[in-house]
Amino acid sequence: MTLTDKIILVNGGANGIGAATALECAARGATVIVADRDAVNGAATAAKIGAPFIGVDVTDEPSVQAMYAQIAARYGKLNVVLHTAGILKGAFVPLEDFSAATWHQVVDVNTFGSFLCAKHAGRC
């Protein structure tokens, strides 16, 4: 499948599934934007495909809004958002030892971050 003429944002594009997704979309002809809070690895992924990198904290609404503002200013539109930002912490910790702080961190990134990215995607 070709993705030529598609502008695709990959949130969480610094590592793992996000980085692999960004590379695959670019290989299929898409214009890819890599976004992540990990600037070092995010910029490295972006450099591999000649894509821009945007630093973003998906748990921070002004940061998400600023990301979409940059995309709108540069491209005027966005065809696809692939939200792969996520963390896995405490997966093998017994429930009685699982801290509330870790729970909130996981929910903030994995759920609230998804909400914020979807909420503001329509502004592009």
C-alpha beads as a LAMMPS data file, in Angstrom:
LAMMPS data file: protein, C-alpha beads

124 atoms
123 bonds

1 atom types
1 bond types

-500.0 500.0 xlo xhi
-500.0 500.0 ylo yhi
-500.0 500.0 zlo zhi

Masses

1 110.0

Atoms # bond

1 1 1 0.000 0.000 0.000
2 1 1 1.327 3.413 -0.907
3 1 1 1.075 6.365 1.447
4 1 1 2.236 8.944 -1.069
5 1 1 0.738 12.396 -0.460
6 1 1 -0.228 11.482 3.123
7 1 1 1.036 13.512 6.062
8 1 1 1.338 11.250 9.090
9 1 1 2.142 12.153 12.675
10 1 1 3.704 9.380 14.752
11 1 1 3.478 10.220 18.458
12 1 1 5.865 8.102 20.483
13 1 1 8.102 7.790 17.445
14 1 1 11.407 7.705 19.315
15 1 1 11.581 3.983 20.062
16 1 1 9.961 0.600 19.643
17 1 1 6.657 0.349 17.825
18 1 1 6.551 4.101 17.181
19 1 1 9.974 4.222 15.552
20 1 1 9.201 1.138 13.445
21 1 1 5.889 2.687 12.410
22 1 1 7.555 5.952 11.384
23 1 1 10.139 4.082 9.314
24 1 1 7.491 1.953 7.603
25 1 1 5.248 4.921 6.791
26 1 1 8.195 6.774 5.279
27 1 1 9.189 3.695 3.266
28 1 1 5.665 3.660 1.837
29 1 1 5.980 7.269 0.689
30 1 1 4.340 9.245 3.496
31 1 1 5.525 12.573 4.802
32 1 1 6.167 11.623 8.423
33 1 1 6.425 13.814 11.500
34 1 1 8.074 12.137 14.485
35 1 1 6.980 13.374 17.913
36 1 1 8.118 12.230 21.340
37 1 1 9.337 13.547 24.678
38 1 1 12.611 11.655 24.129
39 1 1 14.436 14.247 22.023
40 1 1 17.625 12.231 21.481
41 1 1 16.026 9.065 20.123
42 1 1 13.157 10.942 18.482
43 1 1 15.553 13.123 16.518
44 1 1 17.566 10.025 15.572
45 1 1 14.469 8.276 14.217
46 1 1 13.474 11.415 12.320
47 1 1 16.975 11.778 10.865
48 1 1 16.864 8.214 9.493
49 1 1 13.932 9.173 7.270
50 1 1 14.599 12.870 6.737
51 1 1 11.569 13.811 8.813
52 1 1 11.031 16.668 11.235
53 1 1 11.066 15.952 14.950
54 1 1 8.763 17.698 17.411
55 1 1 9.326 17.401 21.137
56 1 1 6.040 16.806 22.932
57 1 1 4.796 15.678 26.315
58 1 1 1.463 14.025 25.511
59 1 1 0.333 14.466 29.126
60 1 1 0.629 18.251 28.875
61 1 1 -2.180 19.944 26.933
62 1 1 -0.224 23.093 25.976
63 1 1 2.584 20.864 24.662
64 1 1 0.118 18.884 22.521
65 1 1 -1.495 22.100 21.265
66 1 1 1.922 23.514 20.353
67 1 1 2.776 20.333 18.440
68 1 1 -0.360 20.595 16.326
69 1 1 0.183 24.323 15.800
70 1 1 3.649 23.577 14.391
71 1 1 2.217 20.935 12.072
72 1 1 -0.599 23.210 10.895
73 1 1 1.844 26.056 10.235
74 1 1 4.201 23.846 8.236
75 1 1 1.793 21.562 6.360
76 1 1 -1.666 23.105 6.648
77 1 1 -3.198 19.685 7.203
78 1 1 -2.676 16.273 8.715
79 1 1 -4.058 13.063 7.225
80 1 1 -3.258 10.512 9.910
81 1 1 -2.313 10.478 13.591
82 1 1 -0.677 7.300 14.820
83 1 1 -0.581 7.580 18.566
84 1 1 1.978 5.030 19.716
85 1 1 3.173 6.913 22.803
86 1 1 2.928 4.652 25.798
87 1 1 4.807 3.357 28.797
88 1 1 4.901 0.025 30.574
89 1 1 5.852 0.350 34.207
90 1 1 5.192 -2.063 37.010
91 1 1 4.021 -4.904 34.771
92 1 1 5.573 -7.551 37.006
93 1 1 5.049 -5.827 40.332
94 1 1 2.575 -7.551 42.649
95 1 1 -0.551 -5.444 42.966
96 1 1 -0.017 -4.860 46.669
97 1 1 3.388 -3.336 45.855
98 1 1 2.233 -1.303 42.856
99 1 1 2.440 2.383 43.764
100 1 1 -0.311 4.877 43.079
101 1 1 2.318 7.211 41.581
102 1 1 3.279 4.583 38.989
103 1 1 -0.400 3.924 38.217
104 1 1 -1.037 7.629 37.623
105 1 1 2.046 7.932 35.410
106 1 1 0.959 5.003 33.210
107 1 1 -2.624 6.250 32.945
108 1 1 -1.467 9.799 32.214
109 1 1 0.702 8.753 29.267
110 1 1 -1.297 5.843 27.887
111 1 1 -4.846 7.104 28.347
112 1 1 -4.867 10.831 29.003
113 1 1 -2.148 11.365 26.373
114 1 1 -4.235 9.512 23.804
115 1 1 -7.226 11.674 24.694
116 1 1 -5.282 14.938 24.331
117 1 1 -3.770 13.916 21.009
118 1 1 -7.160 12.919 19.620
119 1 1 -8.852 16.021 21.044
120 1 1 -6.528 18.434 19.273
121 1 1 -5.854 16.490 16.050
122 1 1 -8.820 18.080 14.338
123 1 1 -7.185 21.483 14.547
124 1 1 -4.778 20.582 11.717

Bonds

1 1 1 2
2 1 2 3
3 1 3 4
4 1 4 5
5 1 5 6
6 1 6 7
7 1 7 8
8 1 8 9
9 1 9 10
10 1 10 11
11 1 11 12
12 1 12 13
13 1 13 14
14 1 14 15
15 1 15 16
16 1 16 17
17 1 17 18
18 1 18 19
19 1 19 20
20 1 20 21
21 1 21 22
22 1 22 23
23 1 23 24
24 1 24 25
25 1 25 26
26 1 26 27
27 1 27 28
28 1 28 29
29 1 29 30
30 1 30 31
31 1 31 32
32 1 32 33
33 1 33 34
34 1 34 35
35 1 35 36
36 1 36 37
37 1 37 38
38 1 38 39
39 1 39 40
40 1 40 41
41 1 41 42
42 1 42 43
43 1 43 44
44 1 44 45
45 1 45 46
46 1 46 47
47 1 47 48
48 1 48 49
49 1 49 50
50 1 50 51
51 1 51 52
52 1 52 53
53 1 53 54
54 1 54 55
55 1 55 56
56 1 56 57
57 1 57 58
58 1 58 59
59 1 59 60
60 1 60 61
61 1 61 62
62 1 62 63
63 1 63 64
64 1 64 65
65 1 65 66
66 1 66 67
67 1 67 68
68 1 68 69
69 1 69 70
70 1 70 71
71 1 71 72
72 1 72 73
73 1 73 74
74 1 74 75
75 1 75 76
76 1 76 77
77 1 77 78
78 1 78 79
79 1 79 80
80 1 80 81
81 1 81 82
82 1 82 83
83 1 83 84
84 1 84 85
85 1 85 86
86 1 86 87
87 1 87 88
88 1 88 89
89 1 89 90
90 1 90 91
91 1 91 92
92 1 92 93
93 1 93 94
94 1 94 95
95 1 95 96
96 1 96 97
97 1 97 98
98 1 98 99
99 1 99 100
100 1 100 101
101 1 101 102
102 1 102 103
103 1 103 104
104 1 104 105
105 1 105 106
106 1 106 107
107 1 107 108
108 1 108 109
109 1 109 110
110 1 110 111
111 1 111 112
112 1 112 113
113 1 113 114
114 1 114 115
115 1 115 116
116 1 116 117
117 1 117 118
118 1 118 119
119 1 119 120
120 1 120 121
121 1 121 122
122 1 122 123
123 1 123 124
